[in-house]
Amino acid sequence: MIFYNDTVTVFLNFVVLNNYHMITRLSLCALLLASTAAYPQIKNIHTKKELTMDTVQQNRAAIIAFYEQMLNNRQLDKIDQLVSPAYTNNQGGKGVPGFMAQLTSLLQTFPDARWTILSIAADGDKVFVKQQMKCTHQQPYLGAAPTHKTLTNEGTGIYTFKNGQIISHEVLTDRLGFLQQVGLLPSDIGAPAKQEEVYFIDKFTVPAQAVAEFTERVNYNRSFIRQLEGFITDKVYQHQEENGQIAIVTVATWKNQGSLDNAKAQVMEEYKRIGFEPAAFYQRLGIKMDRGVYQAGN
C-alpha cells in the first residue's frame, strides 16, 4: 500500500481468489497444468547425465534439486552453484546474499519448513513451480504468539536462468491467508461487500533508528493515495520484535483492480516529480519489504 517499486509489475505480484487460492497468469497456468507428471529425483545439479540434456531440461532439473536438496535437506552451501553473481532481487540485493535475504529469515522463524513441488514446467529461460510449504508455528512471527499449529502456504515460483544459473526470481504466494493463519490479520478481512474490491498489503521490517523517517514517508504516501479515485480505506498494524526492529503491515482497500492500476501510475508520477526512489530508500535505511495484491473469495 505504501511504496511503489520502480518495477511496475510489482503491484500485480499476488492475487487470491475463492477461498484464497491464488490464480496466476493464464499462460503460466497452462504450463503448470501441462506438467503434472512425476518428476525425477535429482542427486546433484551438475551430473554427467544432466550435461547431455538441453538447456531447458538442465534448468528444470536444477530447480528440482534446489527444492529437494537445498531447501528440504538444508544444503544451503550449494546455493552458490545455482545463483549467479549477477542475480538481483527487487530491492537491489545482489548475488547469493540477495537471493537468500528473505529465505534466511523464513528458515530462522520456521526451522521445520518443508516444500513440496506440486507441478513444474520449463520454457525458454524460465522454470515455473507450483509449490506448497508446510511448517509449524513454533516461534513468534510478526508479533503473533506461537500456536504450534501446522501452517500451509501455496504459491508459484518463477525462476529466470542465464548460463545455467538463476539471475532473477519471484515467488507468488497467498500472503493474506498466511497472515490470517498466524493471527496477524483478522479472518474477515477478505470478505468485503463487493468481490471486485482488492487489498494491497505491504509488510515492512524497519530498524528502530529508521522508524521516524519511515513513518514520515508512510504518512506522505497515505495522504496522497487517499485522494485518488477508487481508494476505499487503509489500515496499519505494527509491533516491536524481540531484536528491537519494528514490523509494520499496511492494508489498503481499492474499489477494483483498475482503480489500483490507475493509482499505481499516479504514484509513480508523484515519485518522479519529487525525486523519490523507493529501492534506494529501503537500502539506505535497511528496510525489508514484502508485498502483494489480494482479492476476496465468495
RORO-751720 format. One line per 10 residues: their letters; for each residue x, y, z of N, C-alpha, C, CB. Coordinates in steps of 0.2 Angstrom, whole numbers, plus 5000, padded with zeros to 4 digits. Glycine has a CB too. Layout:
N
a	X/Y/Z/X/Y/Z/X/Y/Z/X/Y/Z | ...
//
This chain:
298
mifyndtvtv	5004/4994/5000/5000/5000/5000/5004/5006/5000/4995/5000/5006 | 5010/5006/5004/5013/5012/5005/5018/5014/4999/5017/5012/5011 | 5022/5010/4997/5028/5011/4992/5027/5007/4986/5034/5010/4995 | 5028/5011/4980/5028/5008/4974/5034/5007/4971/5023/5012/4969 | 5037/5001/4969/5043/5000/4967/5044/5002/4960/5045/4992/4967 | 5050/5004/4958/5051/5006/4951/5049/5001/4946/5059/5008/4950 | 5049/4995/4948/5047/4990/4943/5039/4990/4943/5049/4983/4945 | 5036/4992/4938/5029/4992/4938/5025/4986/4940/5026/4995/4931 | 5027/4980/4937/5024/4974/4938/5023/4972/4946/5026/4969/4934 | 5027/4975/4950/5027/4973/4957/5020/4973/4960/5032/4977/4961
flnfvvlnny	5016/4978/4957/5009/4979/4960/5005/4973/4959/5006/4985/4957 | 5007/4969/4954/5002/4963/4952/5005/4956/4954/5001/4963/4945 | 5009/4957/4959/5013/4950/4961/5008/4945/4964/5018/4952/4967 | 5003/4947/4968/4999/4942/4971/4991/4943/4970/5000/4942/4979 | 4988/4938/4968/4980/4938/4968/4977/4932/4971/4978/4939/4960 | 4973/4933/4976/4970/4927/4979/4962/4927/4978/4971/4927/4987 | 4960/4922/4975/4953/4921/4973/4950/4915/4976/4952/4921/4965 | 4943/4915/4978/4939/4910/4980/4943/4905/4985/4937/4906/4974 | 4941/4907/4992/4945/4903/4997/4952/4904/4997/4943/4896/4997 | 4954/4910/4995/4961/4912/4995/4966/4908/4991/4963/4912/5002
hmitrlslca	4963/4904/4986/4968/4900/4981/4970/4905/4976/4964/4895/4978 | 4977/4905/4975/4980/4910/4971/4979/4908/4963/4987/4911/4972 | 4977/4913/4959/4977/4912/4952/4983/4916/4949/4970/4915/4949 | 4987/4913/4945/4992/4916/4942/4991/4917/4935/4999/4912/4942 | 4996/4920/4931/4994/4922/4924/4992/4916/4920/5001/4924/4921 | 4987/4917/4915/4984/4911/4911/4989/4907/4908/4979/4914/4906 | 4994/4911/4905/4999/4907/4901/5003/4902/4906/5004/4912/4898 | 5005/4905/4912/5008/4901/4917/5004/4895/4919/5010/4905/4923 | 4997/4896/4920/4993/4891/4922/4993/4885/4917/4986/4893/4923 | 4993/4887/4911/4993/4882/4906/4999/4878/4906/4992/4885/4899
lllastaayp	5005/4881/4907/5011/4877/4908/5011/4873/4913/5017/4882/4908 | 5008/4875/4919/5008/4871/4925/5004/4865/4924/5006/4875/4931 | 4998/4866/4921/4993/4861/4921/4996/4855/4916/4986/4863/4918 | 5000/4857/4911/5003/4853/4906/5008/4849/4909/5005/4856/4900 | 5010/4850/4915/5016/4847/4918/5015/4844/4925/5022/4853/4919 | 5010/4840/4926/5009/4837/4932/5012/4830/4933/5001/4837/4933 | 5015/4828/4928/5018/4821/4928/5024/4821/4933/5021/4819/4921 | 5025/4815/4936/5030/4815/4941/5037/4817/4939/5030/4808/4944 | 5041/4820/4943/5047/4822/4941/5053/4818/4944/5049/4830/4943 | 5059/4817/4941/5064/4813/4943/5067/4815/4949/5069/4811/4938
qiknihtkke	5070/4811/4953/5074/4813/4959/5081/4815/4956/5075/4807/4964 | 5083/4821/4958/5090/4823/4956/5095/4823/4962/5089/4831/4953 | 5100/4820/4961/5105/4819/4966/5110/4824/4966/5108/4812/4965 | 5112/4827/4960/5117/4833/4960/5115/4837/4954/5124/4830/4960 | 5116/4843/4955/5114/4848/4950/5119/4847/4944/5115/4855/4952 | 5125/4845/4945/5130/4845/4939/5132/4838/4938/5136/4850/4940 | 5127/4833/4936/5129/4826/4935/5131/4826/4927/5124/4821/4937 | 5134/4820/4926/5136/4819/4919/5130/4818/4914/5140/4813/4918 | 5124/4815/4917/5118/4814/4914/5115/4821/4912/5113/4810/4918 | 5115/4826/4916/5112/4832/4915/5116/4836/4910/5112/4836/4922
ltmdtvqqnr	5122/4835/4909/5126/4838/4904/5124/4836/4897/5133/4837/4905 | 5121/4831/4896/5118/4829/4890/5111/4831/4888/5118/4821/4889 | 5108/4834/4893/5101/4837/4892/5102/4844/4888/5098/4838/4899 | 5096/4846/4886/5096/4853/4883/5095/4858/4889/5090/4853/4878 | 5096/4864/4887/5097/4869/4892/5090/4869/4896/5098/4876/4889 | 5085/4869/4893/5078/4869/4897/5078/4864/4902/5072/4869/4892 | 5079/4858/4900/5079/4852/4905/5084/4853/4910/5080/4846/4901 | 5090/4855/4909/5095/4857/4914/5092/4862/4919/5102/4859/4911 | 5089/4867/4917/5086/4872/4922/5081/4869/4926/5084/4878/4918 | 5077/4865/4923/5071/4861/4927/5074/4857/4932/5067/4857/4922
aaiiafyeqm	5079/4853/4930/5082/4848/4935/5086/4852/4941/5088/4844/4931 | 5089/4858/4939/5092/4862/4944/5087/4864/4949/5096/4868/4941 | 5081/4866/4947/5076/4869/4952/5073/4863/4956/5070/4872/4948 | 5073/4857/4953/5071/4851/4957/5076/4850/4963/5070/4845/4953 | 5082/4850/4961/5087/4849/4966/5087/4855/4971/5094/4849/4963 | 5086/4861/4969/5085/4867/4974/5080/4865/4979/5084/4873/4970 | 5074/4863/4977/5069/4861/4982/5071/4855/4986/5062/4860/4979 | 5073/4850/4983/5074/4844/4987/5080/4844/4991/5074/4838/4982 | 5086/4846/4988/5092/4846/4992/5093/4852/4996/5098/4845/4987 | 5093/4858/4993/5095/4864/4996/5090/4866/5001/5096/4870/4991
lnnrqldkid	5083/4866/5000/5078/4869/5004/5077/4863/5009/5072/4871/5000 | 5074/4857/5007/5072/4852/5012/5077/4849/5016/5068/4847/5008 | 5083/4848/5013/5089/4845/5016/5093/4850/5019/5092/4840/5012 | 5092/4857/5018/5096/4862/5021/5103/4862/5018/5095/4862/5028 | 5104/4860/5012/5111/4860/5009/5112/4867/5006/5112/4854/5004 | 5112/4872/5011/5112/4879/5008/5119/4881/5006/5110/4883/5014 | 5124/4877/5007/5131/4878/5005/5131/4877/4997/5136/4874/5009 | 5126/4874/4994/5126/4873/4987/5123/4879/4983/5123/4867/4985 | 5120/4884/4987/5117/4889/4984/5121/4893/4978/5114/4894/4989 | 5127/4894/4980/5132/4897/4975/5133/4894/4969/5138/4899/4979
qlvspaytnn	5131/4887/4968/5131/4884/4962/5125/4885/4958/5132/4876/4963 | 5120/4887/4961/5114/4889/4957/5113/4896/4956/5108/4886/4961 | 5115/4900/4960/5113/4908/4959/5119/4911/4956/5111/4911/4966 | 5118/4915/4951/5123/4919/4948/5125/4925/4952/5120/4921/4941 | 5131/4927/4951/5134/4933/4954/5130/4939/4952/5141/4934/4953 | 5127/4938/4946/5123/4944/4943/5116/4944/4945/5123/4943/4935 | 5114/4939/4949/5107/4939/4952/5106/4946/4955/5106/4933/4957 | 5099/4948/4954/5097/4955/4958/5090/4954/4960/5098/4961/4953 | 5088/4955/4966/5082/4955/4969/5078/4961/4968/5081/4952/4976 | 5072/4962/4969/5068/4968/4968/5069/4974/4973/5061/4966/4968
qggkgvpgfm	5074/4973/4977/5076/4978/4982/5084/4980/4980/5075/4976/4989 | 5086/4977/4975/5093/4979/4973/5098/4974/4976/5095/4985/4975 | 5096/4969/4980/5101/4964/4983/5104/4960/4977/5098/4960/4988 | 5111/4959/4978/5115/4955/4973/5117/4948/4975/5121/4959/4971 | 5118/4944/4970/5121/4938/4971/5117/4933/4976/5128/4938/4973 | 5121/4929/4979/5118/4924/4984/5115/4928/4990/5124/4919/4987 | 5118/4933/4993/5115/4936/4998/5108/4939/4997/5120/4942/5001 | 5108/4942/4990/5101/4945/4988/5096/4939/4987/5102/4948/4982 | 5098/4933/4985/5094/4928/4984/5091/4925/4991/5097/4922/4980 | 5096/4925/4996/5094/4922/5002/5091/4927/5007/5101/4919/5005
aqltsllqtf	5091/4933/5005/5088/4938/5010/5082/4936/5014/5087/4945/5007 | 5077/4935/5010/5070/4933/5013/5070/4926/5016/5064/4934/5009 | 5073/4921/5012/5073/4914/5013/5077/4913/5020/5077/4910/5008 | 5082/4916/5022/5085/4915/5028/5081/4917/5034/5092/4920/5028 | 5077/4923/5033/5073/4925/5039/5067/4920/5039/5070/4932/5037 | 5065/4917/5034/5059/4912/5034/5062/4906/5038/5057/4910/5027 | 5068/4903/5036/5070/4897/5039/5072/4898/5046/5076/4895/5035 | 5074/4904/5048/5075/4905/5055/5069/4905/5060/5079/4912/5056 | 5063/4908/5057/5057/4909/5060/5053/4902/5060/5053/4914/5057 | 5054/4898/5054/5050/4892/5054/5055/4886/5052/5045/4892/5048
pdarwtilsi	5059/4884/5057/5065/4880/5055/5063/4873/5053/5069/4879/5062 | 5057/4871/5054/5055/4864/5051/5051/4865/5044/5050/4861/5056 | 5051/4871/5041/5048/4872/5035/5050/4867/5030/5049/4879/5032 | 5045/4864/5026/5047/4859/5020/5043/4861/5014/5046/4852/5022 | 5046/4860/5008/5042/4862/5002/5041/4856/4998/5046/4867/4998 | 5035/4856/4995/5033/4851/4990/5032/4854/4983/5027/4847/4993 | 5035/4851/4978/5033/4853/4971/5027/4850/4969/5039/4851/4967 | 5022/4853/4968/5015/4851/4966/5015/4850/4958/5010/4855/4968 | 5018/4854/4954/5020/4853/4947/5025/4858/4945/5013/4855/4943 | 5028/4856/4939/5034/4860/4937/5034/4860/4930/5041/4857/4940
aadgdkvfvk	5036/4866/4927/5036/4867/4919/5042/4871/4918/5030/4870/4916 | 5045/4870/4912/5051/4875/4910/5050/4877/4903/5058/4871/4911 | 5051/4883/4901/5050/4886/4895/5055/4891/4893/5043/4888/4894 | 5059/4890/4888/5064/4896/4887/5069/4896/4893/5061/4902/4886 | 5070/4902/4895/5075/4903/4901/5071/4903/4908/5078/4910/4900 | 5065/4901/4908/5061/4901/4914/5059/4894/4916/5055/4906/4913 | 5059/4893/4923/5056/4887/4926/5050/4890/4931/5061/4883/4930 | 5044/4886/4930/5039/4888/4934/5037/4882/4939/5032/4890/4929 | 5036/4884/4945/5035/4879/4950/5028/4881/4954/5041/4878/4955 | 5024/4876/4954/5018/4877/4959/5020/4873/4965/5011/4874/4956
qqmkcthqqp	5021/4877/4971/5024/4874/4977/5019/4874/4983/5030/4878/4979 | 5020/4870/4988/5017/4870/4994/5022/4870/5000/5011/4865/4995 | 5021/4875/5004/5026/4875/5010/5022/4873/5016/5029/4882/5011 | 5024/4869/5021/5021/4867/5027/5026/4868/5033/5019/4860/5027 | 5024/4871/5038/5028/4872/5044/5024/4873/5050/5032/4879/5043 | 5027/4873/5056/5024/4873/5062/5025/4880/5065/5026/4868/5067 | 5020/4883/5068/5021/4890/5071/5023/4889/5078/5014/4893/5071 | 5030/4888/5078/5033/4887/5085/5036/4893/5088/5039/4882/5084 | 5037/4898/5084/5041/4904/5087/5036/4910/5085/5048/4905/5083 | 5037/4916/5089/5033/4922/5087/5035/4924/5080/5035/4928/5092
ylgaapthkt	5029/4926/5076/5030/4929/5070/5026/4935/5069/5027/4923/5065 | 5030/4941/5068/5027/4947/5067/5022/4949/5073/5023/4948/5060 | 5024/4947/5079/5020/4948/5085/5015/4943/5087/5017/4955/5084 | 5014/4938/5082/5009/4933/5084/5012/4928/5088/5006/4930/5077 | 5009/4926/5094/5012/4921/5098/5011/4914/5095/5008/4921/5105 | 5016/4910/5096/5016/4903/5093/5009/4900/5095/5022/4899/5096 | 5006/4896/5090/5000/4892/5091/5002/4885/5091/4995/4894/5086 | 5008/4883/5088/5010/4876/5087/5006/4873/5082/5010/4873/5094 | 5002/4876/5078/4998/4873/5073/5002/4873/5067/4992/4877/5072 | 5000/4868/5062/5003/4867/5056/5001/4873/5051/5002/4860/5053
ltnegtgiyt	5005/4876/5048/5003/4882/5043/5005/4879/5036/5007/4888/5045 | 5000/4881/5032/5001/4879/5025/5001/4885/5020/4996/4873/5023 | 5005/4885/5015/5005/4891/5011/5007/4888/5004/5010/4896/5013 | 5003/4890/4999/5004/4888/4992/5006/4894/4988/4998/4884/4989 | 5009/4892/4983/5011/4898/4978/5015/4895/4972/5016/4903/4982 | 5017/4900/4968/5021/4899/4962/5028/4902/4962/5017/4901/4956 | 5033/4899/4960/5039/4902/4960/5041/4902/4952/5045/4897/4963 | 5044/4908/4950/5046/4909/4943/5053/4911/4943/5042/4915/4940 | 5057/4906/4940/5065/4907/4941/5067/4908/4934/5068/4901/4944 | 5071/4913/4933/5074/4915/4926/5082/4913/4926/5073/4923/4925
fkngqiishe	5084/4910/4921/5091/4907/4921/5095/4911/4915/5091/4900/4920 | 5101/4911/4916/5106/4913/4911/5113/4909/4912/5107/4921/4911 | 5115/4906/4907/5121/4902/4908/5121/4897/4913/5127/4906/4909 | 5115/4894/4914/5114/4888/4919/5113/4891/4926/5120/4884/4919 | 5113/4897/4928/5112/4900/4935/5106/4905/4935/5118/4903/4937 | 5103/4905/4941/5097/4910/4942/5100/4917/4942/5093/4908/4948 | 5096/4921/4938/5098/4928/4938/5092/4933/4941/5100/4931/4931 | 5086/4930/4941/5081/4933/4945/5076/4928/4946/5078/4939/4940 | 5071/4930/4951/5066/4925/4953/5061/4929/4957/5068/4919/4957 | 5054/4927/4957/5049/4929/4961/5045/4923/4963/5045/4935/4957
vltdrlgflq	5042/4924/4969/5038/4919/4972/5031/4922/4974/5041/4915/4978 | 5026/4920/4971/5019/4922/4972/5015/4918/4976/5016/4923/4965 | 5014/4920/4982/5010/4916/4987/5004/4919/4990/5015/4914/4993 | 5000/4915/4994/4994/4918/4997/4996/4921/5004/4989/4912/4998 | 4999/4927/5003/5002/4930/5009/4996/4932/5014/5005/4937/5007 | 4990/4934/5011/4984/4936/5015/4982/4930/5019/4979/4938/5011 | 4982/4924/5016/4980/4918/5020/4985/4916/5025/4978/4912/5015 | 4991/4917/5024/4996/4915/5029/4996/4920/5035/5003/4915/5025 | 4995/4926/5034/4995/4931/5039/4989/4930/5043/4995/4938/5036 | 4983/4927/5040/4977/4926/5044/4978/4919/5048/4971/4925/5039
qvgllpsdig	4982/4915/5045/4983/4908/5049/4987/4910/5056/4987/4903/5045 | 4992/4914/5055/4996/4916/5061/4993/4921/5066/5003/4918/5059 | 4987/4923/5064/4983/4928/5068/4985/4935/5068/4984/4926/5075 | 4989/4937/5063/4991/4944/5062/4986/4948/5059/4997/4944/5058 | 4982/4946/5054/4976/4949/5051/4970/4946/5053/4977/4950/5044 | 4964/4949/5054/4958/4946/5055/4955/4942/5050/4953/4952/5057 | 4952/4937/5052/4949/4932/5047/4944/4935/5042/4947/4926/5050 | 4941/4940/5044/4936/4943/5040/4938/4949/5035/4930/4946/5044 | 4945/4950/5035/4947/4955/5031/4946/4953/5023/4955/4956/5032 | 4946/4947/5022/4945/4945/5015/4938/4944/5013/4948/4939/5013
apakqeevyf	4933/4948/5016/4926/4947/5014/4922/4953/5014/4922/4942/5020 | 4924/4958/5009/4921/4964/5008/4914/4963/5005/4925/4969/5004 | 4910/4968/5005/4903/4968/5002/4904/4966/4994/4899/4974/5003 | 4909/4969/4991/4909/4968/4984/4916/4964/4982/4909/4974/4980 | 4915/4958/4978/4920/4954/4977/4926/4958/4973/4918/4948/4973 | 4924/4963/4969/4929/4966/4965/4934/4970/4969/4925/4971/4960 | 4933/4972/4975/4937/4975/4979/4944/4971/4980/4934/4977/4986 | 4949/4975/4980/4956/4972/4981/4960/4975/4986/4960/4972/4974 | 4964/4971/4990/4968/4973/4995/4975/4974/4993/4967/4968/5001 | 4979/4979/4994/4986/4980/4993/4989/4980/5000/4987/4987/4989
idkftvpaqa	4993/4974/5001/4996/4973/5008/5004/4973/5007/4994/4966/5010 | 5007/4977/5011/5014/4978/5012/5016/4976/5019/5016/4985/5011 | 5021/4972/5019/5024/4970/5026/5031/4973/5026/5024/4963/5027 | 5033/4977/5031/5040/4980/5032/5043/4978/5038/5039/4988/5031 | 5049/4977/5038/5053/4976/5044/5058/4982/5044/5057/4969/5044 | 5057/4986/5049/5061/4993/5050/5065/4993/5056/5055/4999/5050 | 5072/4995/5055/5076/4996/5060/5074/5001/5065/5083/4997/5058 | 5075/5001/5071/5072/5006/5076/5074/5013/5074/5075/5004/5083 | 5081/5014/5072/5083/5020/5071/5080/5023/5064/5091/5020/5070 | 5077/5019/5060/5074/5022/5054/5066/5023/5055/5075/5017/5049
vaeftervny	5063/5022/5060/5056/5022/5061/5053/5029/5060/5054/5020/5068 | 5057/5034/5063/5054/5041/5062/5054/5043/5054/5059/5046/5066 | 5059/5042/5051/5060/5044/5044/5055/5039/5040/5067/5043/5041 | 5054/5033/5041/5050/5029/5038/5042/5031/5039/5051/5021/5040 | 5041/5032/5045/5034/5035/5047/5032/5041/5043/5033/5036/5054 | 5037/5046/5043/5036/5052/5039/5034/5050/5031/5042/5056/5039 | 5037/5045/5028/5036/5043/5022/5029/5040/5021/5042/5039/5019 | 5028/5036/5026/5021/5032/5026/5016/5037/5026/5021/5028/5032 | 5016/5042/5030/5011/5047/5031/5010/5051/5025/5012/5052/5037 | 5016/5053/5021/5015/5056/5015/5011/5052/5010/5022/5058/5012
nrsfirqleg	5013/5046/5009/5010/5042/5004/5003/5040/5006/5014/5035/5004 | 5001/5039/5012/4994/5038/5014/4990/5044/5012/4994/5036/5021 | 4992/5050/5014/4989/5056/5012/4988/5057/5004/4992/5062/5015 | 4993/5055/5001/4992/5055/4993/4987/5050/4990/4999/5054/4990 | 4988/5044/4992/4983/5039/4989/4976/5040/4991/4985/5032/4991 | 4975/5043/4997/4968/5044/4999/4964/5049/4995/4968/5047/5006 | 4967/5053/4991/4964/5057/4986/4963/5054/4979/4969/5063/4985 | 4965/5048/4978/4964/5045/4972/4958/5041/4971/4970/5040/4971 | 4955/5041/4965/4949/5038/4963/4950/5031/4964/4947/5039/4956 | 4945/5028/4968/4944/5021/4969/4947/5019/4976/4948/5017/4964
fitdkvyqhq	4950/5023/4979/4953/5022/4986/4947/5021/4991/4958/5027/4989 | 4947/5016/4995/4941/5015/5000/4944/5016/5007/4939/5008/4999 | 4949/5012/5009/4951/5013/5016/4958/5010/5017/4946/5010/5021 | 4962/5012/5022/4968/5009/5024/4969/5008/5031/4974/5013/5021 | 4973/5003/5033/4974/5002/5040/4982/5000/5041/4970/4996/5043 | 4984/5001/5047/4991/5000/5048/4991/4995/5055/4995/5006/5049 | 4995/4990/5054/4996/4985/5060/5004/4985/5062/4994/4978/5059 | 5006/4986/5068/5013/4986/5069/5014/4983/5076/5016/4993/5069 | 5021/4981/5077/5023/4978/5084/5030/4979/5084/5020/4971/5085 | 5033/4978/5090/5040/4978/5091/5043/4971/5091/5043/4982/5097
eengqiaivt	5048/4969/5087/5051/4962/5088/5056/4962/5093/5054/4960/5081 | 5058/4956/5095/5062/4955/5100/5069/4958/5099/5063/4947/5102 | 5071/4959/5093/5078/4961/5091/5077/4969/5091/5080/4959/5084 | 5072/4972/5092/5071/4979/5093/5068/4982/5086/5078/4982/5094 | 5068/4978/5081/5065/4981/5075/5058/4981/5075/5067/4977/5069 | 5055/4986/5071/5048/4986/5071/5045/4983/5064/5046/4994/5071 | 5040/4979/5065/5037/4975/5060/5030/4979/5059/5035/4968/5061 | 5029/4981/5052/5023/4985/5051/5020/4982/5045/5025/4993/5049 | 5013/4981/5045/5009/4979/5040/5004/4984/5038/5006/4972/5041 | 5004/4986/5032/4999/4991/5029/4994/4987/5024/5002/4997/5026
vatwknqgsl	4988/4989/5025/4982/4986/5021/4978/4992/5018/4978/4981/5025 | 4978/4992/5011/4974/4997/5008/4969/4993/5004/4978/5002/5003 | 4962/4996/5004/4957/4993/5000/4955/4997/4994/4951/4991/5005 | 4955/4994/4988/4953/4998/4982/4947/4995/4979/4959/4998/4977 | 4943/5000/4976/4937/4998/4973/4938/4992/4968/4934/5004/4969 | 4943/4992/4964/4944/4986/4960/4951/4986/4957/4939/4986/4954 | 4953/4981/4953/4960/4981/4951/4961/4987/4946/4961/4975/4947 | 4957/4989/4942/4958/4995/4938/4959/5001/4942/4952/4996/4934 | 4956/5002/4948/4957/5008/4952/4965/5008/4955/4952/5008/4958 | 4967/5002/4956/4973/5001/4959/4979/5002/4954/4974/4994/4962
dnakaqvmee	4977/5000/4947/4982/5001/4942/4983/5008/4940/4979/4997/4936 | 4977/5012/4941/4977/5019/4939/4981/5023/4945/4970/5022/4939 | 4980/5021/4951/4983/5024/4957/4991/5022/4956/4981/5021/4963 | 4993/5016/4954/5000/5015/4953/5003/5020/4948/5001/5008/4950 | 5000/5021/4943/5003/5026/4938/5004/5033/4941/4999/5026/4932 | 4999/5035/4945/4999/5042/4948/5004/5042/4953/4992/5044/4951 | 5005/5037/4957/5010/5037/4962/5017/5037/4959/5010/5031/4967 | 5018/5033/4954/5024/5033/4950/5026/5040/4948/5024/5028/4944 | 5021/5044/4945/5022/5051/4943/5024/5055/4948/5016/5053/4939 | 5021/5054/4954/5022/5058/4960/5029/5057/4962/5017/5057/4966
ykrigfepaa	5031/5051/4962/5038/5049/4964/5043/5053/4960/5039/5042/4964 | 5042/5053/4953/5046/5056/4948/5046/5063/4950/5044/5055/4941 | 5041/5066/4951/5040/5074/4952/5044/5076/4958/5033/5076/4953 | 5044/5072/4964/5048/5074/4970/5055/5071/4970/5044/5072/4976 | 5056/5066/4965/5063/5063/4965/5064/5058/4970/5068/5069/4966 | 5059/5054/4972/5059/5049/4977/5061/5042/4973/5053/5048/4981 | 5065/5038/4976/5067/5032/4973/5066/5026/4979/5074/5032/4970 | 5061/5023/4978/5060/5018/4984/5065/5013/4985/5053/5014/4982 | 5068/5010/4980/5073/5005/4981/5079/5008/4985/5076/5002/4974 | 5081/5014/4983/5087/5017/4987/5085/5019/4994/5089/5023/4983
fyqrlgikmd	5079/5021/4995/5076/5022/5002/5076/5016/5006/5069/5025/5001 | 5074/5010/5004/5074/5004/5008/5081/5002/5009/5071/4998/5004 | 5086/5003/5004/5093/5001/5005/5096/5005/5010/5096/5000/4999 | 5095/5011/5010/5099/5016/5014/5097/5015/5021/5097/5023/5012 | 5090/5014/5023/5088/5013/5029/5088/5006/5032/5081/5016/5030 | 5090/5001/5028/5090/4994/5030/5083/4991/5031/5094/4994/5036 | 5078/4993/5027/5071/4991/5027/5070/4985/5023/5066/4997/5026 | 5067/4980/5025/5065/4974/5021/5057/4975/5020/5067/4967/5025 | 5056/4973/5014/5049/4974/5012/5046/4968/5008/5048/4980/5007 | 5040/4966/5009/5036/4961/5005/5029/4964/5004/5036/4954/5009
rgvyqagn	5027/4962/4998/5020/4965/4996/5016/4960/4992/5021/4972/4993 | 5010/4962/4992/5005/4958/4987/4999/4961/4986/5004/4951/4990 | 4995/4959/4981/4988/4961/4979/4984/4956/4980/4988/4965/4972 | 4978/4956/4984/4973/4951/4985/4966/4953/4983/4974/4949/4992 | 4962/4948/4982/4955/4949/4980/4951/4944/4984/4954/4948/4973 | 4946/4946/4987/4942/4941/4991/4939/4936/4988/4937/4945/4995 | 4937/4930/4991/4933/4925/4988/4926/4926/4990/4935/4918/4991 | 4922/4921/4988/4915/4922/4989/4913/4921/4996/4911/4917/4984
//
